[in-house]
């Protein structure tokens, strides 16, 4: 990319920002970096990024190689499909390996403690298990469950998935999905009947949210959209346009900012991706309307401004994003954090945005883009146990141009990678 400091793309105005239509160009700027000094450099990042390759995220000239063995000394257990190096904006590079092919709108990824991952398919309501077994064409993919009552339409369907922090004991999985009446969260054991634990989340053809994730506090966080009804986002009594914090039983978690309410933060338009960094700070990626898409650091009781503002407002009533992009360069859905990096996968932008964090959770330097236009629309991003990233494509979602082997599940290792077993 080129341009003066702080300029990362263009904004396009349009009547309603889904993740596809064209817009009229404007310019986009990032928020300010914290004045506090960044984290000290470390010798090894768990995203398989060598410190020698870091300078405002990466510098040119980093080399690739096979991943090193895992700490147990065993060689990495990886499939053998083709891999390709992808240059990023200022010379940064990453290796992307296709782990699985032929999926249909894979929406979310959650890793199992015994290996492999669970992947949701939005439109057909299936949960797939991917790996840990592999063959000559990639990791083994097998359906393990179809969720009944999924009513897939527009952006709705089977969306988020989270694995219980106590999965080895309780074997419990949580899913977020759209029905004919609402969006809801249910828990289940694979192969068993889902039990709804939170219902009545507003639904629509667009803005259904859908993110699920267990925080460091072992509470379940749920991201919802405004379902096209803007006032819901500022209404504390509504579940729409919020990030919710509940117990594994679906009750409001202790310590929430509003008594007997699951609401953790408000003023959101459509959050789909959630992540926590090494310092246990929470982040969310949010679809804007016609100017800015956002990365926000999420705090208890925070108000993120929608529909009063979009992007940075510098209004003390609202919390500003730590980064914002033109909607044409972003429309990002998935979000992962690993050590001091945040990585988000973008649909209309067809790229990954990679951000390095300071010790206060703001950005160090500029975000860098990777895999731009290489695999089409990118949706889910999840940090694997070995430090690599798993990324899903979303070219069968009605707004993409699918290739013959779409949709795909990718494994991404940054230059100088040391990802082990996956």
C-alpha angles and dihedrals in degrees: 000000000000136000140088121313113291096023112116107156148316134294124222123204118222136155097252127011109219106147105276126042124100121258139196112261127256132154127264133212136192127235121257122279116243115265090227115098117265125249112288113260115269129209096235135021119204090229085071093254115143115224089228087066095054123104113134082342102317142000130209122266101051112143132226130225144152113296115265119247117276120259090272089062095245121134117254114272100224134152121245106237120132120289128199136195115235123199117219132209101287101023099291116142141197137184115233120195122190106234099176139005139197098044123146117230097325102203109178140013128209124177125229119224092232092053137278126056143256116238126190123217109211104209103039098039095234129146112211128198111218115196154293084162115068141191138187093288099046139280119346112261121199132165111242102174144005113209112226121224094031108149104195115196131142107331094346129096135084102348129156129028132188132182118223114255084230095047094132087062106030102026088214128156128186125212136187116211146159122247131181089270108034150329113277146174121232136178126217147157110242109272092017133102115278116243113209111228100172123029138166098060106152115258134196140152087276139024099038097146106205108179120142129183141151112235126216086268090062091242120131116246119203126192119208135184130227090248088226092299103112099192091062091073093066095038108098090197092060125079090212123103094014146110107234129202117205140161120253085263092058097252124133106274120243113263097031113150096242120054114254091354129119091214114121100165135000143194095072126144102195121338117183106158127062130178143163125216129219090273090056093250115148126230135184135192116220137194112232125203114237107336119026139025111199149212110205133188102225120222133179110281093359119161112212096192109244124173093012094056140011119207121344112001102166085216115140090219091067139048114241122223119255089225136012134187138192108267090238090060097044134016085161124188113171127055133189133179125201123171103314098341132094118196125187130187118223130209107194090024091055093209147084119255112210120199132184118214132221123220090270095053096255123119127281107214123321129331114254126217126227136184090015110184091345101111103013122235114014121203124157121046120183132173109235122216091253093057097257123116127243114210130184128209122224104199095131094058094100096261101068139075103239122211121218094268098042139163099048139184113220134197112212124198120178124231111288088027125183100180111155130189117000 
